[in-house]
Amino acid sequence: MKRFYVFKDGTMQASMSTKEEAIDLIRQRQKRETHPILRSEYSIIAGEEEFIPYPSQKKPPKRKNTMER
């Protein structure tokens, strides 16, 4: 699934399913900024979202030593 990640000053703020939604979010947040010196820098990165599950917590069975001493 393609996602658009919104970053504010290098920190991820949100992810959206379309580029238009990401730009709308940025515009809304830019309107709330009050002072020109305190303006943030926004960026968008497009990428694929993939969930990686944790490996199984089951322990592998112990092998008996088959070699004779």
Backbone as CSV, one residue per row, in Angstrom:
resi,resn,N_x,N_y,N_z,CA_x,CA_y,CA_z,C_x,C_y,C_z
1,MET,0.846,-1.161,0.000,0.000,0.000,0.000,0.901,1.237,0.000
2,LYS,0.692,2.119,-0.946,1.489,3.337,-1.037,0.969,4.366,-0.037
3,ARG,1.886,4.980,0.698,1.537,5.989,1.697,2.390,7.231,1.472
4,PHE,1.887,8.370,1.931,2.609,9.628,1.866,2.855,10.075,3.303
5,TYR,4.125,10.170,3.667,4.521,10.494,5.038,4.845,11.978,5.126
6,VAL,4.236,12.648,6.108,4.413,14.082,6.314,5.430,14.281,7.430
7,PHE,6.459,15.078,7.127,7.501,15.389,8.105,7.489,16.878,8.404
8,LYS,7.673,17.196,9.680,7.782,18.584,10.117,9.129,18.718,10.811
9,ASP,9.994,19.535,10.256,11.342,19.740,10.793,12.071,18.417,11.012
10,GLY,11.908,17.483,10.065,12.625,16.218,10.123,11.996,15.149,10.993
11,THR,10.837,15.417,11.593,10.164,14.447,12.451,8.836,14.049,11.797
12,MET,8.581,12.743,11.709,7.346,12.292,11.081,6.142,12.705,11.921
13,GLN,5.151,13.292,11.252,3.950,13.765,11.927,2.730,12.915,11.601
14,ALA,2.624,12.439,10.344,1.435,11.697,9.927,1.733,10.930,8.655
15,SER,0.813,10.023,8.315,0.874,9.353,7.015,-0.524,9.390,6.408
16,MET,-0.580,9.632,5.127,-1.850,9.773,4.415,-1.867,8.827,3.225
17,SER,-3.072,8.530,2.744,-3.183,7.608,1.616,-3.039,8.311,0.268
18,THR,-3.255,9.636,0.222,-3.076,10.372,-1.032,-2.188,11.597,-0.807
19,LYS,-1.566,12.030,-1.873,-0.696,13.205,-1.798,-1.519,14.465,-1.487
20,GLU,-2.725,14.538,-2.037,-3.590,15.701,-1.804,-3.943,15.849,-0.324
21,GLU,-4.220,14.719,0.353,-4.512,14.768,1.787,-3.297,15.252,2.569
22,ALA,-2.112,14.797,2.181,-0.884,15.211,2.862,-0.656,16.711,2.697
23,ILE,-0.870,17.222,1.497,-0.693,18.660,1.249,-1.743,19.462,2.012
24,ASP,-2.985,18.984,2.060,-4.034,19.669,2.831,-3.657,19.753,4.315
25,LEU,-3.130,18.665,4.861,-2.706,18.662,6.268,-1.607,19.696,6.502
26,ILE,-0.643,19.740,5.596,0.452,20.711,5.720,-0.092,22.132,5.664
27,ARG,-0.990,22.399,4.727,-1.572,23.751,4.600,-2.345,24.144,5.864
28,GLN,-3.078,23.207,6.460,-3.812,23.506,7.696,-2.849,23.884,8.813
29,ARG,-1.767,23.125,8.928,-0.801,23.413,9.990,-0.039,24.698,9.728
30,GLN,0.249,25.013,8.469,0.938,26.261,8.150,0.069,27.476,8.491
31,LYS,-1.233,27.355,8.335,-2.133,28.470,8.664,-2.100,28.800,10.149
32,ARG,-1.851,27.804,10.999,-1.845,28.014,12.449,-0.551,28.629,12.964
33,GLU,0.507,28.629,12.147,1.768,29.214,12.600,1.639,30.733,12.584
34,THR,2.041,31.345,13.675,1.750,32.766,13.854,2.908,33.702,13.524
35,HIS,4.122,33.267,13.692,5.254,34.178,13.523,6.172,33.690,12.402
36,PRO,6.596,34.602,11.504,7.443,34.179,10.373,8.768,33.532,10.782
37,ILE,9.325,33.959,11.901,10.614,33.392,12.340,10.438,31.953,12.824
38,LEU,9.268,31.623,13.326,9.025,30.297,13.886,8.445,29.303,12.883
39,ARG,8.488,29.621,11.605,7.923,28.722,10.598,8.681,27.399,10.553
40,SER,7.918,26.337,10.401,8.496,24.993,10.306,8.735,24.641,8.850
41,GLU,9.576,23.639,8.658,9.831,23.134,7.310,9.113,21.799,7.162
42,TYR,8.244,21.704,6.163,7.468,20.483,5.926,7.985,19.771,4.686
43,SER,7.883,18.453,4.701,8.243,17.654,3.535,7.360,16.420,3.483
44,ILE,7.286,15.826,2.293,6.496,14.616,2.070,7.407,13.563,1.458
45,ILE,7.293,12.344,1.942,8.000,11.208,1.359,6.964,10.160,0.984
46,ALA,7.019,9.689,-0.256,6.116,8.631,-0.721,6.831,7.293,-0.571
47,GLY,6.119,6.305,-0.055,6.735,5.000,0.126,5.712,3.910,0.345
48,GLU,6.205,2.696,0.432,5.360,1.532,0.668,5.329,1.220,2.161
49,GLU,4.154,0.969,2.672,4.004,0.594,4.069,3.966,-0.928,4.154
50,GLU,4.834,-1.483,4.978,4.904,-2.929,5.126,5.074,-3.260,6.599
51,PHE,4.250,-4.162,7.094,4.322,-4.563,8.488,5.179,-5.814,8.597
52,ILE,6.123,-5.789,9.510,7.034,-6.910,9.722,6.671,-7.562,11.055
53,PRO,6.176,-8.807,11.034,5.807,-9.457,12.296,7.044,-9.905,13.072
54,TYR,6.867,-10.061,14.365,7.942,-10.592,15.198,8.121,-12.068,14.885
55,PRO,9.348,-12.572,15.012,9.539,-14.011,14.803,8.844,-14.797,15.906
56,SER,8.591,-16.053,15.639,7.910,-16.917,16.586,8.714,-17.018,17.880
57,GLN,8.019,-17.054,19.002,8.686,-17.124,20.305,8.944,-18.562,20.745
58,LYS,8.501,-19.522,19.942,8.725,-20.919,20.292,10.196,-21.252,20.161
59,LYS,10.720,-21.956,21.155,12.119,-22.359,21.107,12.243,-23.621,20.254
60,PRO,13.290,-23.710,19.436,13.465,-24.914,18.644,13.795,-26.091,19.559
61,PRO,13.351,-27.298,19.201,13.637,-28.461,20.053,15.136,-28.710,20.138
62,LYS,15.579,-29.093,21.329,17.001,-29.367,21.529,17.347,-30.684,20.859
63,ARG,18.482,-30.699,20.210,18.931,-31.912,19.542,19.790,-32.731,20.511
64,LYS,19.616,-34.010,20.459,20.444,-34.875,21.275,21.760,-35.074,20.545
65,ASN,22.800,-35.152,21.320,24.114,-35.351,20.733,24.198,-36.799,20.233
66,THR,24.285,-36.951,18.921,24.302,-38.277,18.319,25.717,-38.866,18.211
67,MET,26.688,-38.048,18.470,28.062,-38.552,18.378,28.435,-39.317,19.651
68,GLU,29.110,-40.445,19.486,29.559,-41.213,20.644,30.906,-40.685,21.098
69,ARG,31.131,-40.756,22.388,32.421,-40.294,22.913,33.326,-41.437,23.175
